Amino acid sequence: MSPETPKLRPELDGIPTYKPGRPPVVEEGMPAFKLSSNENPYPPLPGVLEAAAAAAASFNRYPDLACSALTGELAARFGVPAGHVATGTGSVGVAQQLLQATAGSGDEVIYAWRSFEAYPIITRITGARAVQVPLDAAERHDLDAMADAITERTRLIFVCNPNNPTGTVLRKAVLERFLDRVPDDVLVVLDEAYREFNTDPDVPDGTDLYRERPNVAVLRTFSKAYGLAGLRIGFAIAHEPVAEALRKTAVPFGVSQLAQDAAVASLHAEPELLERVARLVVERTRVSGELTAQGWTVPETQANFVWLRTGEHTEAFAQACERAGVMIRPFPGEGVRISVGETAANDLLLRTAQTFRKEM
């Protein structure tokens, strides 16, 4: 056989594989909780399992390519034209489609750092150069620095609000001031995967900003608050040229009929959704408050997770949590992201954090 191997794109060299949150190690007689992936700890909303089961009866057939029923529901929900809605395999799938539509070799993509860990991966896959702008001292996007980083090669800017993994938010005035500085031919993607958990009235709904600005697109997902992480479905709201580009870059039939029907059923279960989100927000407040009382520095979060900047203690803290039976998401040398889960999981996390803090 020839020693030669197939030629692959050089842009792939050094790109890391996305690292999901680790599942808990299950041992008999030991607790096992997963707080590493920002998942919703509740089961599917009422009517969702029934809708998915009904769709499963015909999965020998291709799904609706246009996601017609879901697109119609979303257009009505947000008061936008159906042609401004584009679906995909989770909001990260739609984000990758946006990059495919806007950026290539020699182009630049700006985002805050640390922010969603998929941004550098999907940016480099396109061949574009990632421009990472450090968060400010309060763990928020430094929008002035991000605006200063724009060049003639900038094609797309990600703004994660609330930010993953810090949970911090950008309020309306500062975000609008930033958007005023962005050239009209640069696409700004407001990634609002955790929007449902926000309780700060000064944080704008991205769809309001999109209405006035053709270069703004909004990403949402059914993976977090709606609890459909395993079905992989998200969507964008954008003006027609961008939405049409998303349809061109979509994987044909990528969104299953199970996911489409489950998403529609989830939208119909909004009262139960709001109740669950309210419960998680109460737990978020409790967890943040107790960690702060223990002596940790906890940025104000509007997501379903908290962030601790643990620095050199990051891996040791994650290991202590794992030994206790709770998995969290470490970013070595930086900090840990801890999802807000069921009460028992949160209680165990708080006890472990208190013990670790005393021994630091």
MARVO-565453 format. One record per residue (C-alpha): residue number from 0; residue in one letter; z, y, x. Coordinates in Angstrom, 3 decimals. Layout:
REM residues N
+-----+---+----------+----------+----------+
|   k | r |       pz |       py |       px |
+-----+---+----------+----------+----------+
| NUM | a |        Z |        Y |        X |
...
+-----+---+----------+----------+----------+
END
This chain:
REM residues 360
+-----+---+----------+----------+----------+
|   k | r |       pz |       py |       px |
+-----+---+----------+----------+----------+
|   0 | m |    0.000 |    0.000 |    0.000 |
|   1 | s |   -0.661 |    3.526 |    1.131 |
|   2 | p |    2.389 |    5.452 |    2.407 |
|   3 | e |    1.127 |    8.503 |    0.509 |
|   4 | t |    2.878 |    9.502 |   -2.711 |
|   5 | p |    1.526 |   11.484 |   -5.640 |
|   6 | k |    1.398 |   15.201 |   -4.966 |
|   7 | l |    3.959 |   17.107 |   -7.000 |
|   8 | r |    4.290 |   20.849 |   -7.465 |
|   9 | p |    6.208 |   22.443 |   -4.586 |
|  10 | e |    8.128 |   24.581 |   -7.113 |
|  11 | l |   10.102 |   21.457 |   -7.990 |
|  12 | d |   11.575 |   21.150 |   -4.502 |
|  13 | g |   15.286 |   21.805 |   -4.603 |
|  14 | i |   15.512 |   22.260 |   -8.373 |
|  15 | p |   18.734 |   20.586 |   -9.501 |
|  16 | t |   18.878 |   18.242 |  -12.443 |
|  17 | y |   20.751 |   19.720 |  -15.395 |
|  18 | k |   24.338 |   18.458 |  -15.379 |
|  19 | p |   25.788 |   17.795 |  -18.826 |
|  20 | g |   29.496 |   17.861 |  -19.519 |
|  21 | r |   30.996 |   14.530 |  -18.576 |
|  22 | p |   32.295 |   12.259 |  -21.335 |
|  23 | p |   35.949 |   11.205 |  -21.222 |
|  24 | v |   37.002 |    8.087 |  -19.366 |
|  25 | v |   38.338 |    5.759 |  -22.037 |
|  26 | e |   41.307 |    3.641 |  -20.986 |
|  27 | e |   43.458 |    1.574 |  -23.306 |
|  28 | g |   46.568 |    3.433 |  -24.357 |
|  29 | m |   45.361 |    6.741 |  -22.908 |
|  30 | p |   44.073 |    9.808 |  -24.779 |
|  31 | a |   40.394 |   10.643 |  -24.298 |
|  32 | f |   39.026 |   14.049 |  -25.292 |
|  33 | k |   35.768 |   15.764 |  -24.367 |
|  34 | l |   36.050 |   19.536 |  -23.935 |
|  35 | s |   33.176 |   19.784 |  -21.478 |
|  36 | s |   30.074 |   20.422 |  -23.607 |
|  37 | n |   31.016 |   23.070 |  -26.201 |
|  38 | e |   30.371 |   20.594 |  -28.978 |
|  39 | n |   31.719 |   20.995 |  -32.476 |
|  40 | p |   34.653 |   18.558 |  -32.853 |
|  41 | y |   34.054 |   18.150 |  -36.587 |
|  42 | p |   31.744 |   15.535 |  -38.141 |
|  43 | p |   28.462 |   16.573 |  -39.790 |
|  44 | l |   28.738 |   19.016 |  -42.665 |
|  45 | p |   28.638 |   17.703 |  -46.269 |
|  46 | g |   25.191 |   16.441 |  -47.230 |
|  47 | v |   23.885 |   16.292 |  -43.669 |
|  48 | l |   24.314 |   12.566 |  -43.059 |
|  49 | e |   22.677 |   11.808 |  -46.394 |
|  50 | a |   19.701 |   14.042 |  -45.558 |
|  51 | a |   19.289 |   12.473 |  -42.122 |
|  52 | a |   19.572 |    8.960 |  -43.521 |
|  53 | a |   16.905 |    9.689 |  -46.101 |
|  54 | a |   14.608 |   11.052 |  -43.387 |
|  55 | a |   15.248 |    7.985 |  -41.228 |
|  56 | a |   13.631 |    5.787 |  -43.878 |
|  57 | s |   10.249 |    7.237 |  -42.896 |
|  58 | f |   10.526 |    7.677 |  -39.163 |
|  59 | n |    7.481 |    5.478 |  -38.753 |
|  60 | r |    5.648 |    8.684 |  -39.697 |
|  61 | y |    5.252 |   11.844 |  -37.640 |
|  62 | p |    7.508 |   14.730 |  -38.626 |
|  63 | d |    6.231 |   17.955 |  -40.169 |
|  64 | l |    4.655 |   19.700 |  -37.174 |
|  65 | a |    5.230 |   23.158 |  -38.654 |
|  66 | c |    8.847 |   22.477 |  -39.693 |
|  67 | s |    7.758 |   24.086 |  -42.967 |
|  68 | a |   10.880 |   23.600 |  -45.083 |
|  69 | l |   13.239 |   24.713 |  -42.322 |
|  70 | t |   11.045 |   27.657 |  -41.353 |
|  71 | g |   11.029 |   28.807 |  -44.969 |
|  72 | e |   14.816 |   28.499 |  -45.198 |
|  73 | l |   15.331 |   30.460 |  -41.974 |
|  74 | a |   12.862 |   33.167 |  -42.967 |
|  75 | a |   14.712 |   33.647 |  -46.253 |
|  76 | r |   18.126 |   33.510 |  -44.572 |
|  77 | f |   17.305 |   36.230 |  -42.046 |
|  78 | g |   14.880 |   38.244 |  -44.161 |
|  79 | v |   11.965 |   37.875 |  -41.754 |
|  80 | p |    8.347 |   36.728 |  -42.159 |
|  81 | a |    7.903 |   32.979 |  -41.777 |
|  82 | g |    5.399 |   33.726 |  -39.009 |
|  83 | h |    8.242 |   35.237 |  -36.970 |
|  84 | v |   10.186 |   31.950 |  -36.867 |
|  85 | a |    9.487 |   29.258 |  -34.264 |
|  86 | t |   11.455 |   26.041 |  -33.852 |
|  87 | g |   12.040 |   23.787 |  -30.854 |
|  88 | t |   14.231 |   21.145 |  -29.269 |
|  89 | g |   17.406 |   23.178 |  -29.145 |
|  90 | s |   17.546 |   26.803 |  -28.092 |
|  91 | v |   17.097 |   25.693 |  -24.471 |
|  92 | g |   13.821 |   24.033 |  -25.421 |
|  93 | v |   12.641 |   27.253 |  -27.031 |
|  94 | a |   13.791 |   29.198 |  -23.955 |
|  95 | q |   11.631 |   26.996 |  -21.748 |
|  96 | q |    8.666 |   27.581 |  -24.072 |
|  97 | l |    9.199 |   31.336 |  -23.753 |
|  98 | l |    9.058 |   31.061 |  -19.983 |
|  99 | q |    5.906 |   28.977 |  -20.153 |
| 100 | a |    4.382 |   31.695 |  -22.301 |
| 101 | t |    5.372 |   34.645 |  -20.124 |
| 102 | a |    6.015 |   33.732 |  -16.483 |
| 103 | g |    4.267 |   31.963 |  -13.636 |
| 104 | s |    3.973 |   31.994 |   -9.876 |
| 105 | g |    4.761 |   35.439 |   -8.461 |
| 106 | d |    6.503 |   36.652 |  -11.613 |
| 107 | e |   10.209 |   37.405 |  -11.933 |
| 108 | v |   12.833 |   36.429 |  -14.504 |
| 109 | i |   16.149 |   38.289 |  -14.648 |
| 110 | y |   19.445 |   36.955 |  -15.934 |
| 111 | a |   23.145 |   37.452 |  -15.284 |
| 112 | w |   25.056 |   35.044 |  -13.087 |
| 113 | r |   27.025 |   33.151 |  -13.820 |
| 114 | s |   25.369 |   32.508 |  -17.159 |
| 115 | f |   23.766 |   29.498 |  -18.868 |
| 116 | e |   23.111 |   26.991 |  -16.109 |
| 117 | a |   19.703 |   25.993 |  -17.494 |
| 118 | y |   18.224 |   29.448 |  -16.792 |
| 119 | p |   17.592 |   28.892 |  -13.057 |
| 120 | i |   16.205 |   25.411 |  -13.699 |
| 121 | i |   13.695 |   26.340 |  -16.374 |
| 122 | t |   12.732 |   29.515 |  -14.512 |
| 123 | r |   11.912 |   27.699 |  -11.297 |
| 124 | i |    9.964 |   25.010 |  -13.163 |
| 125 | t |    7.460 |   27.688 |  -14.186 |
| 126 | g |    7.101 |   28.819 |  -10.571 |
| 127 | a |    8.632 |   32.220 |  -11.288 |
| 128 | r |   11.306 |   33.773 |   -9.094 |
| 129 | a |   14.815 |   33.911 |  -10.511 |
| 130 | v |   16.577 |   37.251 |  -10.104 |
| 131 | q |   20.289 |   36.624 |  -10.580 |
| 132 | v |   22.470 |   39.676 |  -11.213 |
| 133 | p |   26.232 |   39.082 |  -10.697 |
| 134 | l |   28.601 |   39.557 |  -13.611 |
| 135 | d |   30.888 |   42.564 |  -13.456 |
| 136 | a |   34.611 |   42.414 |  -12.734 |
| 137 | a |   35.341 |   41.693 |  -16.400 |
| 138 | e |   33.031 |   38.625 |  -16.399 |
| 139 | r |   30.393 |   40.457 |  -18.475 |
| 140 | h |   26.696 |   41.143 |  -17.926 |
| 141 | d |   26.211 |   44.142 |  -15.645 |
| 142 | l |   23.412 |   45.637 |  -17.712 |
| 143 | d |   22.955 |   48.683 |  -15.500 |
| 144 | a |   22.377 |   46.443 |  -12.494 |
| 145 | m |   20.060 |   44.222 |  -14.525 |
| 146 | a |   17.992 |   47.236 |  -15.571 |
| 147 | d |   17.869 |   48.409 |  -11.948 |
| 148 | a |   16.525 |   44.968 |  -10.971 |
| 149 | i |   13.400 |   45.324 |  -13.144 |
| 150 | t |   10.161 |   45.559 |  -11.171 |
| 151 | e |    6.465 |   45.466 |  -12.013 |
| 152 | r |    6.683 |   41.668 |  -11.611 |
| 153 | t |    9.440 |   41.228 |  -14.225 |
| 154 | r |    8.205 |   39.250 |  -17.207 |
| 155 | l |   11.347 |   38.098 |  -19.052 |
| 156 | i |   15.069 |   38.901 |  -19.167 |
| 157 | f |   17.696 |   36.554 |  -20.582 |
| 158 | v |   20.780 |   38.155 |  -22.140 |
| 159 | c |   23.331 |   35.563 |  -23.223 |
| 160 | n |   25.623 |   37.062 |  -25.877 |
| 161 | p |   28.314 |   35.645 |  -26.053 |
| 162 | n |   27.843 |   34.601 |  -22.467 |
| 163 | n |   28.063 |   30.969 |  -21.424 |
| 164 | p |   30.372 |   30.094 |  -19.632 |
| 165 | t |   32.600 |   33.197 |  -19.737 |
| 166 | g |   32.546 |   33.841 |  -23.508 |
| 167 | t |   32.337 |   37.607 |  -22.971 |
| 168 | v |   30.186 |   39.821 |  -25.180 |
| 169 | l |   28.022 |   42.925 |  -25.045 |
| 170 | r |   28.613 |   45.546 |  -27.705 |
| 171 | k |   25.949 |   47.468 |  -29.553 |
| 172 | a |   25.923 |   50.780 |  -27.695 |
| 173 | v |   25.688 |   49.293 |  -24.208 |
| 174 | l |   23.090 |   46.737 |  -25.272 |
| 175 | e |   20.895 |   49.342 |  -26.968 |
| 176 | r |   21.136 |   51.587 |  -23.917 |
| 177 | f |   19.942 |   48.690 |  -21.786 |
| 178 | l |   17.054 |   47.870 |  -24.123 |
| 179 | d |   15.958 |   51.503 |  -23.966 |
| 180 | r |   15.496 |   51.081 |  -20.197 |
| 181 | v |   13.399 |   47.898 |  -20.435 |
| 182 | p |    9.611 |   48.435 |  -20.386 |
| 183 | d |    7.852 |   47.499 |  -23.608 |
| 184 | d |    5.827 |   44.779 |  -21.877 |
| 185 | v |    8.920 |   42.878 |  -20.657 |
| 186 | l |   10.335 |   40.310 |  -23.080 |
| 187 | v |   14.106 |   40.437 |  -23.616 |
| 188 | v |   15.519 |   37.167 |  -24.943 |
| 189 | l |   18.880 |   37.527 |  -26.693 |
| 190 | d |   20.383 |   34.051 |  -26.406 |
| 191 | e |   22.879 |   33.845 |  -29.288 |
| 192 | a |   23.743 |   30.147 |  -29.240 |
| 193 | y |   27.389 |   30.997 |  -30.023 |
| 194 | r |   26.786 |   33.847 |  -32.442 |
| 195 | e |   28.608 |   32.155 |  -35.351 |
| 196 | f |   31.922 |   32.254 |  -33.456 |
| 197 | n |   31.843 |   36.005 |  -32.827 |
| 198 | t |   34.432 |   38.067 |  -34.723 |
| 199 | d |   33.934 |   41.385 |  -32.904 |
| 200 | p |   32.300 |   43.828 |  -35.374 |
| 201 | d |   30.873 |   45.908 |  -32.515 |
| 202 | v |   28.743 |   43.021 |  -31.241 |
| 203 | p |   25.281 |   43.436 |  -32.772 |
| 204 | d |   23.348 |   40.731 |  -34.537 |
| 205 | g |   20.280 |   40.216 |  -32.367 |
| 206 | t |   18.040 |   39.988 |  -35.412 |
| 207 | d |   18.827 |   43.636 |  -36.200 |
| 208 | l |   17.683 |   44.643 |  -32.722 |
| 209 | y |   14.551 |   42.506 |  -32.934 |
| 210 | r |   13.394 |   44.305 |  -36.104 |
| 211 | e |   13.048 |   47.583 |  -34.234 |
| 212 | r |   11.773 |   46.260 |  -30.910 |
| 213 | p |    8.658 |   44.063 |  -30.555 |
| 214 | n |    9.747 |   42.996 |  -27.047 |
| 215 | v |   13.006 |   41.409 |  -28.283 |
| 216 | a |   13.286 |   37.752 |  -29.259 |
| 217 | v |   16.427 |   36.041 |  -30.549 |
| 218 | l |   17.457 |   32.452 |  -29.812 |
| 219 | r |   19.744 |   30.476 |  -32.125 |
| 220 | t |   20.734 |   26.823 |  -32.291 |
| 221 | f |   22.076 |   24.199 |  -34.669 |
| 222 | s |   23.847 |   22.444 |  -31.776 |
| 223 | k |   27.112 |   24.391 |  -31.724 |
| 224 | a |   28.637 |   25.741 |  -34.939 |
| 225 | y |   26.427 |   23.555 |  -37.141 |
| 226 | g |   27.341 |   20.399 |  -35.226 |
| 227 | l |   23.832 |   18.978 |  -34.713 |
| 228 | a |   23.936 |   18.772 |  -30.910 |
| 229 | g |   22.619 |   15.218 |  -30.890 |
| 230 | l |   19.547 |   16.058 |  -32.973 |
| 231 | r |   18.216 |   18.812 |  -30.670 |
| 232 | i |   17.021 |   21.632 |  -32.868 |
| 233 | g |   16.992 |   25.385 |  -32.330 |
| 234 | f |   14.785 |   28.316 |  -33.183 |
| 235 | a |   13.613 |   31.750 |  -32.182 |
| 236 | i |   13.007 |   34.853 |  -34.254 |
| 237 | a |   10.364 |   37.024 |  -32.646 |
| 238 | h |    7.415 |   39.207 |  -33.531 |
| 239 | e |    4.128 |   37.481 |  -34.261 |
| 240 | p |    2.540 |   37.476 |  -30.765 |
| 241 | v |    5.640 |   35.910 |  -29.215 |
| 242 | a |    6.250 |   33.503 |  -32.094 |
| 243 | e |    2.624 |   32.373 |  -31.948 |
| 244 | a |    2.952 |   31.804 |  -28.200 |
| 245 | l |    5.960 |   29.598 |  -28.920 |
| 246 | r |    3.915 |   27.503 |  -31.295 |
| 247 | k |    1.244 |   27.094 |  -28.608 |
| 248 | t |    3.735 |   25.956 |  -25.960 |
| 249 | a |    5.708 |   23.609 |  -28.232 |
| 250 | v |    5.611 |   19.862 |  -27.633 |
| 251 | p |    3.691 |   18.485 |  -30.635 |
| 252 | f |    6.088 |   16.846 |  -33.116 |
| 253 | g |    9.011 |   17.549 |  -30.770 |
| 254 | v |   11.444 |   18.318 |  -33.588 |
| 255 | s |   12.138 |   15.143 |  -35.541 |
| 256 | q |   12.190 |   15.005 |  -39.327 |
| 257 | l |   15.822 |   13.907 |  -39.117 |
| 258 | a |   16.641 |   17.121 |  -37.267 |
| 259 | q |   14.628 |   19.286 |  -39.654 |
| 260 | d |   16.199 |   17.852 |  -42.802 |
| 261 | a |   19.690 |   17.869 |  -41.295 |
| 262 | a |   19.281 |   21.529 |  -40.349 |
| 263 | v |   18.211 |   22.455 |  -43.883 |
| 264 | a |   21.199 |   20.574 |  -45.310 |
| 265 | s |   23.482 |   22.353 |  -42.852 |
| 266 | l |   22.210 |   25.729 |  -44.013 |
| 267 | h |   23.064 |   24.717 |  -47.582 |
| 268 | a |   26.638 |   23.894 |  -46.527 |
| 269 | e |   27.516 |   27.385 |  -45.358 |
| 270 | p |   30.937 |   27.632 |  -47.103 |
| 271 | e |   32.165 |   24.538 |  -45.251 |
| 272 | l |   30.592 |   25.819 |  -42.031 |
| 273 | l |   32.418 |   29.130 |  -42.259 |
| 274 | e |   35.708 |   27.335 |  -42.932 |
| 275 | r |   35.292 |   25.157 |  -39.838 |
| 276 | v |   34.295 |   28.085 |  -37.665 |
| 277 | a |   37.369 |   30.006 |  -38.866 |
| 278 | r |   39.594 |   27.087 |  -37.879 |
| 279 | l |   38.031 |   26.927 |  -34.426 |
| 280 | v |   38.501 |   30.674 |  -33.988 |
| 281 | v |   42.205 |   30.271 |  -34.825 |
| 282 | e |   42.461 |   27.529 |  -32.211 |
| 283 | r |   40.525 |   29.673 |  -29.718 |
| 284 | t |   43.027 |   32.476 |  -30.167 |
| 285 | r |   45.931 |   30.077 |  -29.709 |
| 286 | v |   44.489 |   28.460 |  -26.591 |
| 287 | s |   43.606 |   31.811 |  -25.006 |
| 288 | g |   47.031 |   33.227 |  -25.809 |
| 289 | e |   48.972 |   30.286 |  -24.404 |
| 290 | l |   46.885 |   30.118 |  -21.234 |
| 291 | t |   47.460 |   33.840 |  -20.706 |
| 292 | a |   51.190 |   33.347 |  -21.230 |
| 293 | q |   51.137 |   30.628 |  -18.578 |
| 294 | g |   49.782 |   33.153 |  -16.078 |
| 295 | w |   46.047 |   32.393 |  -16.181 |
| 296 | t |   43.523 |   35.223 |  -16.361 |
| 297 | v |   41.477 |   34.532 |  -19.489 |
| 298 | p |   38.570 |   36.854 |  -20.367 |
| 299 | e |   38.361 |   37.725 |  -24.049 |
| 300 | t |   36.016 |   35.145 |  -25.533 |
| 301 | q |   33.902 |   35.249 |  -28.664 |
| 302 | a |   32.513 |   31.723 |  -28.247 |
| 303 | n |   33.985 |   28.263 |  -28.844 |
| 304 | f |   35.266 |   27.967 |  -25.287 |
| 305 | v |   37.431 |   29.755 |  -22.731 |
| 306 | w |   36.761 |   30.494 |  -19.075 |
| 307 | l |   39.218 |   30.312 |  -16.192 |
| 308 | r |   38.197 |   31.627 |  -12.773 |
| 309 | t |   39.995 |   28.952 |  -10.744 |
| 310 | g |   38.159 |   29.436 |   -7.425 |
| 311 | e |   39.215 |   26.950 |   -4.756 |
| 312 | h |   41.429 |   25.138 |   -7.267 |
| 313 | t |   38.546 |   24.324 |   -9.620 |
| 314 | e |   37.928 |   20.687 |   -8.746 |
| 315 | a |   41.631 |   19.876 |   -8.438 |
| 316 | f |   42.280 |   21.328 |  -11.873 |
| 317 | a |   39.378 |   19.410 |  -13.389 |
| 318 | q |   40.693 |   16.202 |  -11.825 |
| 319 | a |   44.179 |   16.866 |  -13.185 |
| 320 | c |   42.719 |   17.302 |  -16.656 |
| 321 | e |   40.690 |   14.106 |  -16.308 |
| 322 | r |   43.781 |   12.139 |  -15.289 |
| 323 | a |   45.533 |   13.488 |  -18.367 |
| 324 | g |   42.663 |   12.331 |  -20.582 |
| 325 | v |   40.712 |   15.521 |  -21.217 |
| 326 | m |   37.328 |   16.356 |  -19.713 |
| 327 | i |   36.469 |   19.992 |  -18.975 |
| 328 | r |   33.432 |   21.568 |  -17.274 |
| 329 | p |   34.039 |   22.586 |  -13.644 |
| 330 | f |   31.784 |   24.913 |  -11.657 |
| 331 | p |   32.938 |   24.125 |   -8.097 |
| 332 | g |   34.342 |   27.086 |   -6.233 |
| 333 | e |   34.096 |   29.329 |   -9.281 |
| 334 | g |   35.911 |   28.280 |  -12.433 |
| 335 | v |   36.174 |   25.971 |  -15.412 |
| 336 | r |   34.825 |   26.225 |  -18.926 |
| 337 | i |   37.003 |   24.607 |  -21.576 |
| 338 | s |   35.660 |   23.966 |  -25.051 |
| 339 | v |   37.910 |   24.557 |  -28.031 |
| 340 | g |   38.328 |   21.180 |  -29.682 |
| 341 | e |   40.616 |   19.419 |  -32.077 |
| 342 | t |   44.283 |   20.477 |  -32.041 |
| 343 | a |   45.459 |   17.359 |  -30.186 |
| 344 | a |   42.901 |   17.919 |  -27.432 |
| 345 | n |   43.846 |   21.567 |  -27.094 |
| 346 | d |   47.546 |   20.701 |  -26.949 |
| 347 | l |   46.935 |   18.209 |  -24.145 |
| 348 | l |   44.844 |   20.716 |  -22.237 |
| 349 | l |   47.550 |   23.361 |  -22.530 |
| 350 | r |   50.260 |   21.007 |  -21.279 |
| 351 | t |   48.113 |   19.995 |  -18.334 |
| 352 | a |   47.264 |   23.595 |  -17.488 |
| 353 | q |   50.921 |   24.597 |  -17.575 |
| 354 | t |   51.933 |   21.799 |  -15.219 |
| 355 | f |   49.053 |   22.537 |  -12.835 |
| 356 | r |   49.822 |   26.260 |  -12.838 |
| 357 | k |   53.395 |   25.646 |  -11.794 |
| 358 | e |   52.248 |   23.471 |   -8.906 |
| 359 | m |   49.541 |   25.818 |   -7.577 |
+-----+---+----------+----------+----------+
END
